[in-house]
């Protein structure tokens, strides 16, 4: 693991290298996985798989809450990893394999997935692209559309979900592949979608099972490049904004443990849940004779899953409802963040370790960013009688990641504030989904035009987060507090009174 600081004396392109955390032994059961752990665990699973097996994801099996509460430095808890993947058993197709490895005991328990499928893996995507481009029917359909150079054709495989074509047997892994035309490798493929052509790919059998062709349509005329060099006019740049913390950041990091102000917690990356906060604790401030005791707030906080449903009845989109977390393993799509671009200021990075199809480790450097931000005024009061003013500035700790899933980028930002507030912000950027449309065609209720002969289908991004509260223990309840008018009477003759009313959820 490589961890970097942007120091006050550094430029945005310079960094100070720190001791790699991954080279150290894991002192805590929630510490992130290391490349060595992933590869040792995969080696225990491989002998129990077929020749075509491929790994999709690996995750730390988190110990039970009671075991974590009782854990003290020096204690030993089993270090367990969970792998999911597939091996295309065409004779008796199933959903792949689910393996749990106990590194402490040196054992691997491998079971078959009887319902559903293992998540999408990198090998799935590569295989779907290759199968589609080698298919004679797809090639003929592309030539009918005037596309003869397939080298720069971009193929985006989408999970078939519950809309698997009848020609693909139950239990087979399936994708729907849609195409885009690039002029060169660095072109924006999403500016020129190939309308009306969908390849139903049977990954298990290794073939295009069905080619859905709704007729050719001209490609949109504009290239849609978004790099700075392709823009005819650029606005004047803003003056430099520099953030300096001469004494260093206000947080400390030890492995996966972070302490800042009156907060402390642990952070990891999960292939499905993405950025995860563990064992979040707070203390109220100085107590008698020293610091106040730490109070538990959250045992675990993370994305549970998300879905992107498309509402456009166009046959290119009406079937889309991808689960970008559960199907696409959003945690494994994390970006390597860049100094001065993704995060600005005094930065500390943490790495993430995913798994390659062959079971070797795939480190994602600088996957998690930690930094502080000024957040304006936390509290202020001007005393008009005494002519005094008191102001308290606010600050927040930012724990963030960015993930690329196809055409979209998702940023997940956990914020911790000095007043005890916890906030999650999901940022959505990248490139919208697109359709090619004929001249004069307009369907603003389903797909408004965004460029000549190019429309963007209506869709949503729905996020579901799971907060496992541990507020001063595990017996807390949640109340909804609302404002209600008080009944008129002797104490409320004008009907102006109102009160707070609690309702147990």
Rosetta blueprint (number, residue, H / E / L):
1 X L
2 X L
3 X L
4 X E
5 X E
6 X L
7 X L
8 X L
9 X L
10 X L
11 X L
12 X L
13 X L
14 X L
15 X L
16 X E
17 X E
18 X L
19 X L
20 X L
21 X H
22 X H
23 X H
24 X L
25 X L
26 X L
27 X L
28 X L
29 X L
30 X L
31 X L
32 X L
33 X L
34 X L
35 X H
36 X H
37 X H
38 X H
39 X H
40 X H
41 X H
42 X H
43 X H
44 X H
45 X H
46 X H
47 X L
48 X L
49 X L
50 X L
51 X L
52 X L
53 X L
54 X E
55 X E
56 X E
57 X E
58 X E
59 X E
60 X E
61 X L
62 X L
63 X L
64 X L
65 X H
66 X H
67 X H
68 X H
69 X H
70 X H
71 X L
72 X L
73 X L
74 X L
75 X L
76 X L
77 X L
78 X L
79 X L
80 X E
81 X E
82 X E
83 X E
84 X E
85 X E
86 X E
87 X L
88 X L
89 X L
90 X L
91 X L
92 X L
93 X L
94 X L
95 X L
96 X L
97 X E
98 X E
99 X E
100 X E
101 X E
102 X E
103 X L
104 X L
105 X L
106 X L
107 X E
108 X E
109 X E
110 X E
111 X E
112 X E
113 X L
114 X L
115 X L
116 X L
117 X L
118 X L
119 X L
120 X L
121 X L
122 X H
123 X H
124 X H
125 X H
126 X H
127 X H
128 X H
129 X H
130 X H
131 X H
132 X H
133 X H
134 X H
135 X L
136 X H
137 X H
138 X H
139 X H
140 X H
141 X H
142 X H
143 X H
144 X H
145 X L
146 X L
147 X L
148 X L
149 X L
150 X L
151 X L
152 X L
153 X E
154 X E
155 X E
156 X E
157 X E
158 X E
159 X E
160 X L
161 X L
162 X L
163 X L
164 X L
165 X L
166 X L
167 X L
168 X L
169 X L
170 X L
171 X L
172 X L
173 X L
174 X E
175 X E
176 X E
177 X E
178 X E
179 X E
180 X E
181 X E
182 X L
183 X L
184 X L
185 X L
186 X L
187 X L
188 X L
189 X H
190 X H
191 X H
192 X L
193 X E
194 X L
195 X L
196 X L
197 X E
198 X E
199 X E
200 X E
201 X E
202 X E
203 X L
204 X L
205 X L
206 X L
207 X E
208 X E
209 X E
210 X E
211 X E
212 X E
213 X E
214 X L
215 X L
216 X L
217 X L
218 X L
219 X L
220 X L
221 X L
222 X L
223 X L
224 X L
225 X L
226 X L
227 X L
228 X H
229 X H
230 X H
231 X L
232 X L
233 X L
234 X L
235 X L
236 X L
237 X L
238 X L
239 X L
240 X L
241 X L
242 X L
243 X L
244 X L
245 X L
246 X L
247 X L
248 X L
249 X L
250 X L
251 X E
252 X E
253 X E
254 X E
255 X L
256 X L
257 X E
258 X E
259 X E
260 X E
261 X L
262 X L
263 X E
264 X E
265 X E
266 X E
267 X E
268 X E
269 X E
270 X E
271 X L
272 X L
273 X L
274 X E
275 X E
276 X E
277 X E
278 X E
279 X E
280 X E
281 X E
282 X E
283 X L
284 X L
285 X L
286 X E
287 X E
288 X L
289 X L
290 X E
291 X E
292 X L
293 X L
294 X L
295 X E
296 X E
297 X E
298 X E
299 X E
300 X E
301 X E
302 X E
303 X E
304 X E
305 X E
306 X E
307 X E
308 X E
309 X E
310 X E
311 X L
312 X L
313 X L
314 X L
315 X L
316 X L
317 X L
318 X L
319 X L
320 X L
321 X E
322 X E
323 X L
324 X L
325 X L
326 X L
327 X L
328 X L
329 X L
330 X H
331 X H
332 X H
333 X H
334 X E
335 X L
336 X L
337 X L
338 X L
339 X E
340 X L
341 X L
342 X L
343 X E
344 X L
345 X L
346 X L
347 X L
348 X E
349 X E
350 X E
351 X E
352 X E
353 X E
354 X E
355 X E
356 X L
357 X L
358 X L
359 X L
360 X L
361 X E
362 X E
363 X E
364 X E
365 X E
366 X E
367 X E
368 X E
369 X E
370 X E
371 X E
372 X E
373 X E
374 X E
375 X E
376 X E
377 X E
378 X E
379 X E
380 X E
381 X E
382 X E
383 X E
384 X L
385 X L
386 X L
387 X L
388 X E
389 X E
390 X E
391 X E
392 X E
393 X E
394 X E
395 X E
396 X E
397 X E
398 X E
399 X E
400 X E
401 X E
402 X E
403 X E
404 X E
405 X E
406 X L
407 X L
408 X E
409 X E
410 X E
411 X E
412 X E
413 X E
414 X E
415 X E
416 X E
417 X E
418 X L
419 X L
420 X L
421 X L
422 X E
423 X E
424 X E
425 X E
426 X E
427 X E
428 X E
429 X E
430 X E
431 X L
432 X L
433 X L
434 X L
435 X E
436 X E
437 X L
438 X L
439 X L
440 X L
441 X L
442 X L
443 X E
444 X L
445 X L
446 X L
447 X E
448 X E
449 X E
450 X E
451 X E
452 X L
453 X L
454 X E
455 X E
456 X E
457 X E
458 X L
459 X E
460 X L
461 X L
462 X E
463 X E
464 X E
465 X E
466 X E
467 X E
468 X E
469 X E
470 X L
471 X L
472 X L
473 X L
474 X L
475 X L
476 X L
477 X L
478 X L
479 X E
480 X E
481 X E
482 X E
483 X E
484 X E
485 X E
486 X L
487 X L
488 X L
489 X E
490 X L
491 X L
492 X E
493 X L
494 X L
495 X L
496 X L
497 X L
498 X E
499 X E
500 X E
501 X E
502 X E
503 X E
504 X E
505 X L
